[in-house]
Amino acid sequence: MAKKASPASVISHWYHLCEGLQASPKEFYTSVEQAVQRRQIPNVQMSRVNWREGGLFSAKREYLRVRRNEYVFDICGAPFGNGFFFSWWLGELEGCLASLVSIPFVGLFFLWLVRPATYYKIDTALMFQESVRQAVNEVIDQMTTAKGIRALSELERKPILREFYRR
């Protein structure tokens, strides 16, 4: 059963539409879960979450959430027109610290004291991002190869990074 999604500040994003590919989102999610499990990423949790397509009364879209500590990947696979759309959003979950950080001066000092941006923290976040990104690409490669569709180019595989190193 899918959980209600909670907001995250977006660090990076990626998407691609494979024209001519028809697939099941649930089978895509199961394959990605298996690919992530094979990588034996420490402290990883996987679940399904629902995001609204629009406003309060709009339909919901199920995503696969891969979480490690405060970082989450929300992964989408869905039919669109004559193709299949893939996307993922890497974000940092907003917790109770978010309200403290918004206090001028005090918030930044508190953040520096409690959650400093260290090389280790950045490196492990990047390793998590790369591991899940590779798992998603592996599954997409399997799906496109099985259907005789051209593999994604290196340029098509690159994520869009946002403020990962800023704090």
The 8 nearest C-alpha neighbors of each residue, nearest first, counted from 0:
[[1, 2, 47, 48, 46, 49, 61, 3],
 [2, 0, 47, 48, 49, 3, 61, 46],
 [3, 1, 48, 47, 49, 4, 0, 46],
 [2, 4, 49, 48, 5, 1, 50, 47],
 [5, 3, 48, 49, 50, 2, 6, 47],
 [4, 6, 7, 3, 92, 93, 48, 50],
 [7, 5, 92, 4, 93, 8, 90, 91],
 [8, 6, 92, 91, 90, 93, 9, 5],
 [7, 9, 90, 91, 92, 10, 6, 93],
 [8, 10, 90, 11, 89, 7, 91, 88],
 [11, 9, 161, 90, 163, 89, 162, 160],
 [12, 10, 160, 89, 159, 161, 9, 88],
 [11, 13, 88, 159, 158, 87, 89, 160],
 [14, 12, 158, 86, 87, 159, 88, 11],
 [13, 15, 86, 85, 87, 12, 16, 84],
 [14, 16, 85, 84, 17, 86, 13, 155],
 [15, 17, 84, 83, 18, 85, 82, 14],
 [18, 16, 83, 82, 20, 84, 19, 15],
 [17, 19, 82, 20, 81, 16, 83, 80],
 [18, 20, 82, 81, 17, 21, 83, 148],
 [21, 19, 82, 83, 18, 17, 22, 146],
 [22, 20, 83, 82, 19, 78, 23, 81],
 [23, 21, 24, 20, 83, 78, 27, 26],
 [22, 24, 26, 25, 27, 21, 77, 78],
 [25, 23, 27, 76, 26, 77, 28, 22],
 [24, 26, 28, 27, 23, 29, 76, 30],
 [25, 27, 29, 23, 28, 24, 30, 22],
 [28, 26, 24, 30, 25, 29, 31, 23],
 [29, 27, 31, 25, 30, 26, 32, 24],
 [28, 30, 32, 26, 31, 27, 25, 33],
 [29, 31, 33, 27, 32, 28, 26, 34],
 [30, 32, 34, 28, 33, 29, 135, 35],
 [33, 31, 29, 35, 30, 34, 28, 36],
 [32, 34, 36, 30, 31, 35, 37, 29],
 [33, 35, 31, 134, 37, 36, 32, 30],
 [36, 34, 32, 38, 33, 37, 134, 31],
 [35, 37, 33, 38, 39, 34, 32, 40],
 [38, 36, 34, 35, 39, 33, 40, 32],
 [37, 39, 35, 36, 40, 34, 130, 134],
 [40, 38, 36, 37, 41, 35, 43, 42],
 [39, 41, 38, 43, 42, 36, 35, 127],
 [40, 42, 43, 39, 67, 127, 38, 44],
 [43, 41, 67, 40, 44, 68, 66, 39],
 [44, 42, 67, 66, 41, 40, 45, 65],
 [45, 43, 66, 65, 67, 42, 46, 64],
 [46, 44, 65, 64, 66, 43, 47, 63],
 [47, 45, 64, 63, 48, 65, 44, 1],
 [46, 48, 1, 63, 62, 64, 2, 61],
 [49, 47, 2, 1, 4, 62, 3, 61],
 [48, 50, 61, 3, 60, 4, 59, 1],
 [51, 49, 60, 59, 4, 52, 61, 48],
 [50, 52, 59, 53, 58, 60, 57, 49],
 [53, 51, 59, 58, 57, 60, 50, 54],
 [52, 54, 57, 51, 55, 58, 56, 59],
 [55, 53, 57, 56, 51, 52, 58, 59],
 [54, 56, 57, 53, 51, 58, 52, 59],
 [55, 57, 54, 58, 53, 51, 59, 52],
 [58, 56, 53, 54, 55, 52, 51, 59],
 [59, 57, 52, 51, 56, 60, 53, 50],
 [58, 60, 51, 50, 52, 49, 57, 61],
 [59, 61, 50, 49, 51, 52, 62, 58],
 [60, 62, 49, 48, 50, 47, 59, 63],
 [63, 61, 75, 48, 74, 47, 73, 49],
 [62, 64, 47, 74, 73, 46, 28, 48],
 [65, 63, 73, 46, 72, 45, 47, 62],
 [66, 64, 45, 72, 71, 44, 63, 73],
 [67, 65, 71, 44, 43, 70, 64, 45],
 [66, 68, 43, 70, 42, 69, 71, 44],
 [67, 69, 70, 66, 42, 43, 71, 92],
 [70, 68, 92, 91, 67, 71, 66, 93],
 [71, 69, 91, 67, 68, 90, 66, 92],
 [72, 70, 66, 90, 65, 89, 91, 73],
 [71, 73, 89, 65, 88, 64, 74, 66],
 [72, 74, 64, 88, 87, 63, 62, 71],
 [73, 75, 87, 63, 62, 86, 72, 64],
 [76, 74, 62, 86, 85, 87, 77, 63],
 [75, 77, 85, 24, 84, 86, 27, 74],
 [76, 78, 84, 24, 83, 79, 75, 85],
 [79, 77, 83, 82, 84, 80, 21, 22],
 [80, 78, 82, 83, 84, 81, 77, 16],
 [79, 81, 82, 78, 83, 18, 19, 84],
 [80, 82, 19, 18, 79, 20, 83, 21],
 [83, 81, 18, 19, 20, 79, 17, 80],
 [82, 84, 78, 17, 79, 20, 77, 16],
 [83, 85, 16, 77, 76, 15, 78, 79],
 [86, 84, 76, 15, 14, 75, 16, 83],
 [87, 85, 14, 75, 13, 74, 15, 76],
 [86, 88, 74, 13, 73, 12, 75, 72],
 [87, 89, 12, 73, 72, 11, 90, 74],
 [90, 88, 72, 11, 10, 71, 9, 12],
 [91, 89, 9, 10, 8, 7, 71, 70],
 [90, 92, 70, 7, 8, 69, 71, 93],
 [93, 91, 7, 69, 70, 94, 90, 8],
 [92, 94, 7, 97, 91, 6, 8, 95],
 [95, 93, 96, 97, 92, 98, 69, 7],
 [94, 96, 97, 98, 93, 99, 100, 92],
 [97, 95, 99, 94, 98, 100, 93, 110],
 [98, 96, 100, 95, 99, 94, 93, 101],
 [97, 99, 101, 96, 100, 95, 102, 94],
 [100, 98, 96, 106, 101, 97, 102, 95],
 [106, 101, 99, 97, 102, 98, 107, 96],
 [100, 102, 99, 98, 106, 103, 97, 107],
 [103, 101, 106, 100, 99, 105, 104, 98],
 [104, 102, 105, 106, 101, 107, 100, 99],
 [105, 103, 107, 106, 108, 102, 100, 109],
 [106, 104, 108, 103, 107, 102, 109, 100],
 [100, 107, 105, 102, 109, 99, 108, 104],
 [106, 108, 110, 104, 109, 105, 100, 111],
 [107, 109, 111, 105, 110, 106, 112, 104],
 [108, 110, 112, 106, 107, 111, 113, 105],
 [109, 111, 107, 114, 113, 112, 108, 106],
 [112, 110, 115, 108, 109, 114, 113, 107],
 [111, 113, 109, 110, 114, 108, 115, 107],
 [114, 112, 110, 111, 109, 115, 108, 96],
 [115, 113, 110, 111, 112, 116, 109, 117],
 [114, 116, 111, 117, 112, 113, 110, 120],
 [115, 117, 120, 114, 121, 118, 166, 111],
 [118, 116, 120, 119, 115, 121, 122, 114],
 [117, 119, 121, 120, 122, 116, 123, 115],
 [120, 118, 122, 117, 121, 123, 116, 124],
 [121, 119, 117, 123, 122, 118, 124, 116],
 [120, 122, 124, 118, 119, 123, 125, 117],
 [123, 121, 119, 125, 124, 120, 118, 126],
 [124, 122, 126, 125, 120, 121, 119, 127],
 [123, 125, 127, 121, 122, 126, 120, 128],
 [124, 126, 128, 122, 127, 123, 129, 121],
 [127, 125, 123, 129, 128, 124, 130, 122],
 [126, 128, 124, 130, 125, 129, 123, 131],
 [129, 127, 125, 126, 131, 130, 132, 124],
 [128, 130, 132, 126, 127, 131, 133, 125],
 [131, 129, 127, 133, 132, 128, 126, 134],
 [130, 132, 134, 133, 128, 129, 135, 127],
 [133, 131, 129, 135, 134, 130, 128, 136],
 [132, 134, 136, 130, 131, 135, 137, 129],
 [133, 135, 131, 137, 34, 132, 136, 35],
 [134, 136, 132, 138, 137, 133, 31, 131],
 [137, 135, 139, 133, 138, 134, 140, 132],
 [138, 136, 134, 140, 135, 139, 133, 141],
 [137, 139, 141, 135, 140, 136, 31, 142],
 [138, 140, 136, 142, 141, 137, 143, 135],
 [141, 139, 137, 143, 138, 142, 144, 136],
 [142, 140, 138, 144, 139, 143, 145, 137],
 [141, 143, 139, 145, 140, 144, 138, 146],
 [142, 144, 148, 146, 140, 145, 141, 147],
 [145, 143, 147, 141, 146, 142, 140, 148],
 [144, 146, 142, 143, 147, 141, 148, 140],
 [147, 145, 143, 144, 148, 142, 20, 141],
 [148, 146, 144, 145, 143, 149, 142, 150],
 [149, 147, 143, 146, 144, 150, 20, 19],
 [148, 150, 151, 143, 147, 144, 152, 17],
 [149, 151, 140, 143, 148, 152, 144, 139],
 [152, 150, 155, 149, 156, 153, 140, 154],
 [151, 153, 155, 154, 150, 156, 149, 157],
 [152, 154, 156, 155, 151, 157, 150, 158],
 [153, 155, 152, 156, 157, 151, 158, 15],
 [154, 156, 152, 153, 157, 151, 15, 158],
 [155, 157, 153, 154, 152, 158, 151, 136],
 [158, 156, 154, 155, 153, 159, 13, 160],
 [159, 157, 13, 12, 160, 11, 156, 14],
 [158, 160, 12, 11, 13, 161, 157, 10],
 [161, 159, 11, 10, 158, 12, 162, 163],
 [160, 162, 10, 11, 163, 159, 9, 12],
 [161, 163, 165, 164, 10, 160, 166, 11],
 [164, 162, 10, 161, 165, 160, 11, 166],
 [163, 165, 162, 166, 121, 116, 161, 10],
 [166, 164, 162, 163, 161, 116, 10, 121],
 [165, 164, 116, 162, 163, 107, 115, 110]]
